[in-house]
Amino acid sequence: MPDLEAVRTQLEARLADLLAEAKEIDAELSEPHSRDWEERATESEGDEVLEGLGHAALAEARRIHAALTRIDEGTYGICVSCGEPVGEKRLEAVPHAPLCIDCASR
């Protein structure tokens, strides 16, 4: 079982990065658009990419919050689907992984 305080610190640092990234994306999306029609079309395409990145950041933040809750509840490292250990190597690769490799593969 990994050092839970080290995992918590790692997850909290990643969460802070994600929330800062989401805030920057939100600020950029709220900037006014150009009056030039062609440039505005390019900006709109960029906005779609930024929105996708923002959604991905928020989804990962939710997964990290869930992992932090599992640490608090004493269930971190236990598959939420089958109840078997998630596996140290998997947790090293994806510290917020809620599923063992078998359940994630399904």
Secondary structure, DSSP 8 states (H G I E B T S, - for coil): ---HHHHHHHHHHHHHHHHHHHHHHHHHHTS---SSHHHHHHHHHHHHHHHHHHHHHHHHHHHHHHHHHHHHHT-TTB-TTT-SB--HHHHHH-TT--S-HHHHH-
